[in-house]
Amino acid sequence: MSSHIATVEWQRSGAQFIDNRYSRAHQWQFDGGAVVPASSSPHVVKVPLSNPANVDPEEAFVVSLSSCHMLWFLGLAANAGYVVDSYVDQARGHMQRAADGKSWVALVELLPQVVFSGVKMPDDAAVEGLHHKAHEECFLARSVKSEIRIEGGWCYQA
C-alpha cells in the first residue's frame, strides 16, 4: 500500500508562548511541492491569534472528504460511459458536542452539482448509484466516524 507524506511547520516567531498568546498560523507542505497556509479556525481561536484567510483543519477535513468522493464519482462515471462536464460541491461540515462535552465534526454534507453531456445521459437513479458507490469506495469516508450525507440536485444536463 502507499504512504502519504505531509509536513506541518510552525514557528514561535518571538511570542512568549506560555501565556497562550501565540499565532496559530502555520503551513502545510506536501510531497508534490504544494504549500498551503494554515491556521486554527477563528471559531476555535479568535483573531488575531488565528488567521481566517488560511485553511483550518476542520475545512481541510471537509474538503478532503469532498475531493475523495468527487474523484471516485468521476472515475465511476467515466467507466459507466457518462461524460461529466463539471462537478461543484460546496461541502459543509457541522460540529457538535459529544456526550463527553468535546466537539467533533459529526456531519459532513456533500452537495454536488454535476453537469453531464453526451449521448449517454444518466437518470437520477444512475447518478444516485454513482454517488453511493463513490461513497463506498472513498478511502477517507471509510476512515472516519463522521456521518457523511450526499444531498442535492445532481443531474443537470448541458
C-alpha positions in Angstrom: 0.0 0.0 0.0 1.0 3.6 -0.4 2.2 6.2 2.2 1.3 9.8 2.1 3.6 12.5 3.5 2.7 16.0 4.6 4.7 18.3 6.8 3.3 20.8 9.2 5.6 23.7 10.1 5.1 26.4 12.8 7.5 28.9 14.3 7.1 30.8 17.6 8.4 34.0 16.0 9.3 35.7 19.3 5.9 35.2 21.0 6.1 34.5 24.7 4.2 31.2 24.2 3.5 30.2 27.8 0.9 33.0 28.0 -1.0 31.1 25.3 -1.0 34.3 23.1 1.0 32.9 20.1 0.0 32.8 16.5 -1.7 29.6 15.3 -0.7 30.4 11.7 1.4 27.7 10.2 1.9 26.0 6.8 1.3 22.6 5.3 3.8 21.2 2.8 3.0 18.3 0.6 5.4 15.9 -1.1 4.5 17.2 -4.5 5.6 20.7 -3.6 2.3 22.4 -2.7 2.5 24.7 0.3 -0.8 25.7 2.0 -1.1 28.5 4.6 -3.0 27.0 7.6 -4.3 28.2 10.9 -6.6 27.2 13.7 -10.2 28.1 12.9 -11.3 31.6 14.1 -14.3 29.8 15.7 -11.8 28.0 18.0 -9.0 30.5 18.5 -10.0 34.2 18.0 -8.3 36.6 15.6 -5.5 37.8 15.6 -4.1 34.6 17.1 -5.7 32.7 14.2 -5.7 33.7 10.5 -9.2 33.4 8.9 -7.6 33.7 5.4 -5.8 30.4 6.0 -7.2 26.9 5.7 -8.1 25.4 9.1 -8.0 21.7 9.9 -11.8 21.4 10.0 -12.1 22.9 6.5 -9.3 20.6 5.3 -11.2 17.6 6.7 -14.4 18.6 4.9 -12.7 19.3 1.6 -10.6 16.1 1.7 -13.8 14.1 2.0 -15.5 16.0 -0.8 -12.4 15.7 -3.0 -12.1 11.9 -2.4 -15.8 11.4 -3.2 -15.6 13.5 -6.4 -12.6 11.6 -7.7 -14.3 8.3 -7.2 -17.5 9.7 -8.7 -15.7 10.9 -11.8 -13.9 7.6 -12.3 -17.1 5.6 -11.9 -19.0 7.9 -14.3 -16.3 7.6 -16.9 -16.3 3.8 -16.6 -20.1 3.8 -17.0 -19.8 5.8 -20.2 -21.1 9.1 -18.9 -19.4 12.4 -19.8 -19.1 14.8 -16.9 -18.5 18.4 -17.9 -18.3 19.9 -14.4 -18.7 18.9 -10.7 -19.1 21.5 -8.0 -19.5 20.7 -4.3 -20.0 23.3 -1.6 -19.5 20.7 1.1 -20.3 21.6 4.7 -19.0 20.2 8.0 -21.1 20.5 11.1 -19.5 20.5 14.6 -21.4 19.3 17.7 -20.6 18.4 21.2 -20.3 14.7 22.1 -21.6 13.2 25.3 -18.2 13.9 26.9 -18.6 17.6 26.1 -15.9 17.6 23.4 -16.5 19.0 20.0 -16.2 16.9 16.8 -17.2 17.1 13.2 -20.4 14.9 13.5 -21.8 15.5 10.0 -20.3 16.3 6.6 -22.8 17.2 3.9 -21.7 16.8 0.3 -23.8 19.0 -2.0 -22.6 18.1 -5.5 -23.9 19.7 -8.6 -22.9 17.7 -11.6 -23.3 18.6 -15.3 -23.4 15.8 -17.9 -23.3 15.9 -21.6 -23.0 13.5 -24.5 -25.1 10.8 -26.0 -25.5 8.6 -22.9 -27.2 10.6 -20.1 -27.7 9.1 -16.6 -31.1 9.3 -15.0 -31.5 10.2 -11.3 -31.2 6.6 -10.2 -28.0 6.1 -12.1 -26.5 9.3 -10.6 -27.6 8.3 -7.1 -26.0 4.9 -7.7 -22.7 6.5 -8.8 -22.7 8.6 -5.6 -23.5 5.6 -3.4 -20.6 3.6 -5.0 -18.3 6.6 -4.7 -19.1 6.8 -1.0 -18.4 3.1 -0.5 -15.1 3.3 -2.3 -13.7 6.6 -0.9 -10.8 5.8 1.3 -11.3 8.7 3.5 -15.1 8.2 4.0 -14.2 4.6 5.1 -11.7 6.0 7.6 -13.9 8.4 9.7 -16.7 8.1 12.1 -18.4 11.3 11.0 -21.8 10.9 9.2 -21.4 11.8 5.5 -24.6 12.7 3.6 -24.8 13.3 -0.1 -27.5 15.8 -0.9 -28.8 17.9 -3.6 -29.8 18.1 -7.2 -27.1 16.4 -9.1 -28.4 15.6 -12.5 -28.2 18.7 -14.6 -27.7 18.3 -18.3 -25.7 20.6 -20.6 
